[in-house]
Amino acid sequence: MRAAGHRSAAVGTRALLLPLLPLLLAGRGGCLRRQELFPYGPENGDLELESGDDLVSPALELSTALRFFDKSDILSVYVSTNGLIAMSEPPAGESHPGLFPPTFGAVAPFLADLDTTDGLGKVYYREDLSPSVAQLAADHVQRGFPDVPFQPSSVVVVTWESVAPYRGPGEDPAQEGERNTFQAVLASSDSSSYAIFLYPEDGLQFTTTFSKRDENQVPAVVAFSQGQVGLVWKSDGAYNIFANDRESIGNLAKYVSAFLGSVSPQ
């Protein structure tokens, strides 16, 4: 595992880690300000996911293939209300948080039961081909891996802005009015892909959501997952869980401004 940065001990890490998936916990000596997120919103060409609960976007077609674990030909991704980006269309019933890892490949900056039904929370997404955004992504990667040349030709930017927790019968009264804002960026060149998770200061105001499956409060999950592998006998592929309890999730914006990891073979 290649790692850089500091304060990484603040976040628990559990992983079935392939050598081709180096992980960086990147903190730059202070909290990330919201204006340091990648540009987002309709004024930056973003599409907006429909307001609601447990929704998944139509396929976002990519101009440069995303390299993810053992695949080098992913030409579309799907964005979920629930804090994840899927490498294939999630099967019915798996668009909401359940047991981890899922059957499909995914990157999850904050996998939880999130809800934008009230229209106040937004989920924005786009593929950005502009030189300025490509350079911003390259700068993030170079900070983590200064010896690895990388210049992306495609950058997928997904932003969950002011999203609320799903509130069921077991709702936590303390979550009233709490909102989370975070961002995931997938940057790809012709030979490699990187995922960047960004958590601005005060961006994570809740760490658990009500589980429709278990009918209680469960912590969010920050992770990569290959999905199931095998043609006949299927089994869970490799996965990396970076945070999955109240303490480690709560420390994301407090001590660690970003996760950066290679999601492609090196």
Phi, psi and omega per residue, in radians:
M1 nan 2.243 3.010
R2 -1.661 2.295 -3.127
A3 -2.466 2.683 3.105
A4 -2.617 3.122 -3.139
G5 1.588 -2.948 -3.128
H6 -2.552 3.008 -3.099
R7 1.099 0.349 -3.117
S8 -1.174 -0.375 3.134
A9 -1.146 -0.247 -3.138
A10 -1.244 -0.254 -3.088
V11 -2.106 2.210 3.109
G12 -1.216 2.524 3.138
T13 -2.268 2.186 3.025
R14 -2.245 2.298 -3.022
A15 -2.716 2.576 2.726
L16 -1.746 1.642 -2.883
L17 -1.806 2.072 3.028
L18 -1.347 2.573 3.107
P19 -1.003 -0.434 -3.109
L20 -1.440 0.104 -3.120
L21 -2.129 1.247 3.085
P22 -1.163 2.597 -3.091
L23 -2.162 2.393 3.032
L24 -2.084 2.282 2.932
L25 -1.789 1.874 -2.948
A26 -1.888 1.910 2.982
G27 -2.059 2.363 -3.019
R28 -1.915 0.590 3.042
G29 1.503 0.096 3.139
G30 -3.044 3.013 -3.125
C31 -1.306 2.644 3.107
L32 -1.404 2.220 3.077
R33 -1.433 2.650 -3.099
R34 -1.057 -0.574 3.134
Q35 -1.250 -0.134 3.078
E36 -1.597 -0.049 3.002
L37 -1.150 2.817 3.007
F38 -1.073 2.542 3.109
P39 -0.962 2.420 -3.128
Y40 -2.620 2.985 3.132
G41 1.852 2.928 -3.107
P42 -0.967 -0.588 -3.122
E43 -1.183 -0.246 3.086
N44 -1.861 0.266 3.068
G45 1.519 0.225 -3.114
D46 -1.230 2.545 2.836
L47 -1.488 2.760 -3.138
E48 -2.157 2.200 3.092
L49 -1.197 2.429 3.117
E50 -0.947 2.480 3.094
S51 -1.167 2.498 3.117
G52 2.695 -2.794 -3.056
D53 -2.211 2.335 3.084
D54 1.029 0.724 -3.124
L55 -1.721 2.715 3.103
V56 -2.288 2.408 -3.117
S57 -1.255 2.829 2.879
P58 -1.083 2.913 3.128
A59 -1.042 2.279 2.999
L60 -1.644 1.864 -3.082
E61 -1.286 2.431 -3.078
L62 -1.934 2.525 3.120
S63 -1.478 -0.436 3.077
T64 -2.116 2.275 -3.102
A65 -1.074 2.355 3.056
L66 -1.471 2.334 3.093
R67 -1.749 2.134 -3.011
F68 -2.443 2.001 -3.050
F69 0.911 -2.027 -3.075
D70 -1.626 0.081 -3.116
K71 -1.813 2.479 3.126
S72 -2.219 0.286 -3.011
D73 -2.320 0.531 3.136
I74 -1.409 1.995 -3.054
L75 -1.956 0.149 3.037
S76 -2.745 2.639 3.084
V77 -2.343 2.879 -3.105
Y78 -2.223 2.384 -3.090
V79 -1.878 2.299 -3.128
S80 -1.896 2.549 2.976
T81 -0.890 -0.593 -2.916
N82 -1.533 0.538 2.953
G83 1.343 0.582 3.059
L84 -2.522 2.780 3.021
I85 -2.066 2.146 -3.083
A86 -1.726 2.512 3.131
M87 -1.473 -0.186 3.029
S88 -2.596 2.882 -3.094
E89 -1.115 2.138 -3.121
P90 -1.084 2.394 3.076
P91 -1.059 2.698 3.087
A92 -0.975 2.320 -3.136
G93 1.632 -0.192 3.124
E94 -1.922 0.154 3.118
S95 -1.406 -0.195 3.057
H96 -1.882 2.733 -3.095
P97 -1.036 2.386 3.083
G98 -2.517 -2.513 3.099
L99 -1.196 2.476 3.111
F100 -1.924 2.397 0.154
P101 -1.481 2.753 3.090
P102 -1.349 3.018 3.139
T103 -1.337 -0.316 -3.089
F104 -1.895 2.741 3.079
G105 -1.162 2.446 -3.077
A106 -2.774 2.639 2.869
V107 -2.028 2.366 -3.007
A108 -2.271 1.710 3.074
P109 -1.227 -0.414 3.104
F110 -2.906 1.368 -3.107
L111 -1.357 1.965 -3.111
A112 -2.809 2.943 3.119
D113 -1.455 1.648 -3.089
L114 -1.773 2.729 -3.001
D115 -2.472 2.213 3.077
T116 -2.054 0.378 -3.075
T117 -0.998 -0.596 -3.079
D118 -1.296 -0.125 3.104
G119 1.416 -0.104 3.119
L120 -1.415 -0.714 3.062
G121 -1.388 2.579 -3.111
K122 -2.328 2.606 2.990
V123 -2.169 2.029 -3.109
Y124 -1.938 2.587 3.108
Y125 -2.725 2.656 3.088
R126 -2.923 2.816 2.823
E127 -1.731 2.251 -3.092
D128 -2.012 2.208 -3.135
L129 -1.913 0.138 -3.063
S130 -1.261 2.523 3.115
P131 -1.029 -0.619 -3.088
S132 -1.168 -0.746 3.126
V133 -1.268 -0.648 3.067
A134 -1.051 -0.716 3.135
Q135 -1.203 -0.655 3.095
L136 -1.069 -0.757 3.098
A137 -1.131 -0.744 3.122
A138 -1.066 -0.677 3.125
D139 -1.098 -0.717 3.094
H140 -1.063 -0.797 -3.114
V141 -1.149 -0.732 -3.122
Q142 -1.131 -0.555 3.079
R143 -1.112 -0.616 -3.131
G144 -1.475 -0.694 -3.072
F145 -2.235 1.305 -3.025
P146 -1.120 -0.353 -3.114
D147 -1.626 0.011 -3.103
V148 -1.862 1.958 3.088
P149 -1.191 2.304 -3.107
F150 -2.676 2.161 3.062
Q151 -2.378 1.758 -3.057
P152 -1.233 2.601 3.022
S153 -1.839 -0.227 3.141
S154 -2.444 2.340 3.113
V155 -2.308 2.066 3.050
V156 -1.641 2.165 -3.126
V157 -2.043 2.101 3.115
V158 -2.163 2.246 -3.076
T159 -2.217 2.190 2.994
W160 -1.767 1.949 -3.044
E161 -1.970 2.110 3.060
S162 0.934 0.749 3.124
V163 -1.435 2.547 -3.101
A164 -1.753 2.762 3.009
P165 -1.343 2.546 2.976
Y166 -1.132 2.356 -3.078
R167 -2.102 1.899 -3.139
G168 -1.823 -2.808 -3.126
P169 -1.028 -0.509 3.137
G170 -1.661 0.477 -3.051
E171 -1.034 2.571 3.094
D172 -1.614 1.998 -3.119
P173 -0.973 -0.467 -3.120
A174 -1.188 -0.295 -3.118
Q175 -1.467 -0.067 -3.135
E176 -0.988 2.128 3.111
G177 1.459 -0.069 -3.129
E178 -1.374 2.473 -3.088
R179 -2.418 2.565 3.092
N180 -2.043 2.485 3.041
T181 -2.295 2.235 3.133
F182 -2.759 2.997 -3.007
Q183 -2.534 2.537 3.009
A184 -2.187 2.407 -3.135
V185 -2.251 2.253 3.064
L186 -1.997 1.970 -3.082
A187 -1.941 2.262 -3.053
S188 -2.289 2.408 2.922
S189 -1.927 -2.993 3.115
D190 -1.228 -0.246 -3.036
S191 -2.157 -0.231 -3.082
S192 -2.750 2.813 3.109
S193 -2.370 2.526 3.102
Y194 -2.265 2.572 3.033
A195 -1.956 2.367 3.122
I196 -2.178 2.187 3.065
F197 -1.913 2.245 -3.083
L198 -2.113 2.325 -3.100
Y199 -2.244 1.811 -3.110
P200 -1.300 2.812 3.095
E201 -0.977 2.311 -3.110
D202 1.116 0.265 -3.124
G203 -1.366 -0.424 3.141
L204 -1.953 1.733 -3.104
Q205 -1.696 -0.204 3.023
F206 -2.441 2.653 -3.078
T207 -2.093 -0.181 3.135
T208 -2.251 2.758 3.030
T209 -2.424 2.821 3.113
F210 -1.257 2.272 3.140
S211 -1.617 2.122 3.067
K212 -1.173 -0.457 -3.126
R213 -1.342 -0.850 -3.046
D214 -1.720 -0.189 -3.132
E215 0.988 0.751 2.996
N216 -2.684 3.111 -3.139
Q217 -1.417 2.262 3.130
V218 -2.246 2.557 3.133
P219 -1.223 2.693 3.017
A220 -1.207 2.935 3.113
V221 -2.232 2.322 3.008
V222 -1.956 2.088 -2.939
A223 -2.890 2.883 2.838
F224 -1.995 2.606 3.043
S225 -2.561 2.313 3.107
Q226 -1.257 -0.443 -3.013
G227 1.537 -3.070 -3.127
Q228 -1.270 2.570 3.108
V229 -2.189 2.798 -3.136
G230 1.808 2.487 -3.130
L231 -1.556 -0.778 -3.126
V232 -1.813 -1.001 3.116
W233 -1.670 1.815 -3.066
K234 -1.575 2.511 3.094
S235 -2.583 2.887 3.112
D236 -1.147 2.330 3.031
G237 -1.388 -2.947 3.141
A238 -1.176 2.614 3.054
Y239 -2.663 2.739 -3.139
N240 -2.260 2.053 3.072
I241 -1.843 2.047 -3.087
F242 -1.634 -0.517 -3.140
A243 -2.753 2.333 3.139
N244 -2.734 0.506 3.015
D245 -2.486 2.924 -3.026
R246 -1.001 -0.731 -3.072
E247 -1.186 -0.864 -3.089
S248 -1.181 -0.666 3.081
I249 -1.139 -0.745 -3.123
G250 -1.117 -0.433 -3.120
N251 -1.488 -0.104 -3.039
L252 -1.010 -1.012 -3.102
A253 -1.385 -0.327 -3.078
K254 -1.376 -0.720 -3.038
Y255 -2.104 -0.420 -3.034
V256 -2.203 1.947 -3.068
S257 -1.326 -0.410 -3.059
A258 -2.768 2.643 2.852
F259 -1.830 2.454 3.025
L260 -2.360 2.222 3.126
G261 -2.553 2.547 3.001
S262 -1.360 2.288 3.128
V263 -1.950 0.278 -3.081
S264 -2.263 2.760 3.084
P265 -1.015 2.454 3.133
Q266 -1.846 nan nan
